[in-house]
């Protein structure tokens, strides 16, 4: 009898809850705006070879330093390369770096945080290492690590992932420390669940909300920091286009050929703003405790 | 253990500094392949590579190198630059006034604006003033500082000709010129932290304005601005002091990029040039100094925090 009664409730209750979160997100103005920007940018980056037929590194000296026109919507740079094409191909790299950094620092941070919360003897050492990493402003830590690993997109990803890892680890650890004391985790432990099962089945899923919010902001920071690293010459090396190195190359022509540095800078700003707004929306819906009241 | 809270914080900073030292030691060993070969450059002879290996002690076992690194640090020796023909410490000391001036001027701009905007946003919560402040905070984390710096140079230095576009003038050559050289980079640097500070001040202020004693103050007829400033703002000082410490760290971190745009010969520029010249001992030494500075800075914030909030002191 009770089984029969339980069935329909479960069937209805689950999808409804899921849609509720989704509905709240869609109703959230800044989430919707941010998500739209990110979807459009991703689509444009993916479709780059279709949107432009020019090679992003092809130099056509006779077309050098042309202002924006129908043929070159964002103008051309000092080597006659099409800035629009370079910004478009740069988008792919920036978004890829942002996503990789978010996933990598999320996975690493979650691992450190959960291990620290669950294995209390390792905790002091792990947290002191995190404190030491956090002593540096993230950008400075990334510059140091990026310098050691050499200029390439993969070292930028590793450097930034390490730079943002401590904050994620602290966040997961704090959530995990609360969750592990809850009754259902105790119940799981009493019924013989091992550490790994408790971490995987009970602690991690319940840290997901705040973690996801944090990672959306890490994504945004990573786009900005990657641009700064390539601007300084520590990130993606030329001639491959990255938003930061296009601005850096355009800097010498900032007065007479303003378009070289203007458009990639706008692209960085739009992508980061979009991701930040998306993150604000996620925070308001998934983690309402942190909502900025207003 | 019943240590005084301040002493406890001091004790906790020591292992962090030691770990920072180990991490900076590891920087050189992260280099892909043979560090000596990387430092010597791709067209160096075998002899040159060997010479660098011996010079930097890279021929010894890693554990020995680590012990030697700590022995050297204990003697106050942070290493010698490969390119500058100068010890790391003297190179940093030479450039310290630039970075310190830049950060100080930026902080002096950030704090009054950030706090004032935060208080205004909290008081006029929900109005366009509030939204404007939140927008500034959002732009502060969304727009690249180096890009704004270049745009600012185009506007204020090239087009209007009001401010120098690059370079540093030491303070002893005239405070006016010193400030003129720094005002633009410091303002750009500050622009990115004002929104953050305002947001933090705003939320601290909102917490306080909801308290009973604010209602009491109003009820007993204390004037509005006195309620806001004396009863409200004074109670937000604690979080604001903490955030200001964080902001000083962020300003120093941000100065690395800003110094590059404005060609200011500071420590940030030293690090970036060191990286580009593969001068790893220099990078290592400067990163260590940065790390120690930030740990000490955090410690000072803790101390200050204890001083302004008696509740923490007696905890």
HADDOCK unambig.tbl for C-alpha pairs under 7 A between the chains (distance, minus, plus):
assign (segid A and resid 128 and name CA) (segid B and resid 16 and name CA) 5.88 0.50 0.50
assign (segid A and resid 129 and name CA) (segid B and resid 19 and name CA) 6.42 0.50 0.50
assign (segid A and resid 131 and name CA) (segid B and resid 16 and name CA) 6.59 0.50 0.50
assign (segid A and resid 132 and name CA) (segid B and resid 16 and name CA) 5.14 0.50 0.50
assign (segid A and resid 132 and name CA) (segid B and resid 19 and name CA) 6.18 0.50 0.50
assign (segid A and resid 132 and name CA) (segid B and resid 20 and name CA) 5.43 0.50 0.50
assign (segid A and resid 135 and name CA) (segid B and resid 291 and name CA) 6.27 0.50 0.50
assign (segid A and resid 135 and name CA) (segid B and resid 294 and name CA) 5.50 0.50 0.50
assign (segid A and resid 135 and name CA) (segid B and resid 295 and name CA) 5.66 0.50 0.50
assign (segid A and resid 136 and name CA) (segid B and resid 291 and name CA) 5.91 0.50 0.50
assign (segid A and resid 136 and name CA) (segid B and resid 294 and name CA) 6.37 0.50 0.50
assign (segid A and resid 137 and name CA) (segid B and resid 249 and name CA) 6.46 0.50 0.50
assign (segid A and resid 137 and name CA) (segid B and resid 250 and name CA) 5.92 0.50 0.50
assign (segid A and resid 137 and name CA) (segid B and resid 253 and name CA) 5.74 0.50 0.50
assign (segid A and resid 139 and name CA) (segid B and resid 253 and name CA) 6.56 0.50 0.50
assign (segid A and resid 140 and name CA) (segid B and resid 253 and name CA) 5.64 0.50 0.50
assign (segid A and resid 145 and name CA) (segid B and resid 27 and name CA) 6.88 0.50 0.50
assign (segid A and resid 147 and name CA) (segid B and resid 275 and name CA) 5.84 0.50 0.50
assign (segid A and resid 148 and name CA) (segid B and resid 27 and name CA) 5.75 0.50 0.50
assign (segid A and resid 148 and name CA) (segid B and resid 28 and name CA) 6.43 0.50 0.50
assign (segid A and resid 148 and name CA) (segid B and resid 30 and name CA) 5.75 0.50 0.50
assign (segid A and resid 148 and name CA) (segid B and resid 31 and name CA) 5.10 0.50 0.50
assign (segid A and resid 149 and name CA) (segid B and resid 30 and name CA) 6.23 0.50 0.50
assign (segid A and resid 149 and name CA) (segid B and resid 31 and name CA) 5.43 0.50 0.50
assign (segid A and resid 149 and name CA) (segid B and resid 32 and name CA) 6.47 0.50 0.50
assign (segid A and resid 224 and name CA) (segid B and resid 144 and name CA) 6.15 0.50 0.50
assign (segid A and resid 255 and name CA) (segid B and resid 154 and name CA) 6.57 0.50 0.50
assign (segid A and resid 265 and name CA) (segid B and resid 147 and name CA) 6.07 0.50 0.50
assign (segid A and resid 269 and name CA) (segid B and resid 142 and name CA) 5.39 0.50 0.50
assign (segid A and resid 269 and name CA) (segid B and resid 143 and name CA) 4.63 0.50 0.50
assign (segid A and resid 269 and name CA) (segid B and resid 144 and name CA) 6.74 0.50 0.50
assign (segid A and resid 272 and name CA) (segid B and resid 142 and name CA) 4.95 0.50 0.50
assign (segid A and resid 273 and name CA) (segid B and resid 142 and name CA) 4.96 0.50 0.50
assign (segid A and resid 294 and name CA) (segid B and resid 125 and name CA) 6.28 0.50 0.50
assign (segid A and resid 294 and name CA) (segid B and resid 126 and name CA) 5.71 0.50 0.50
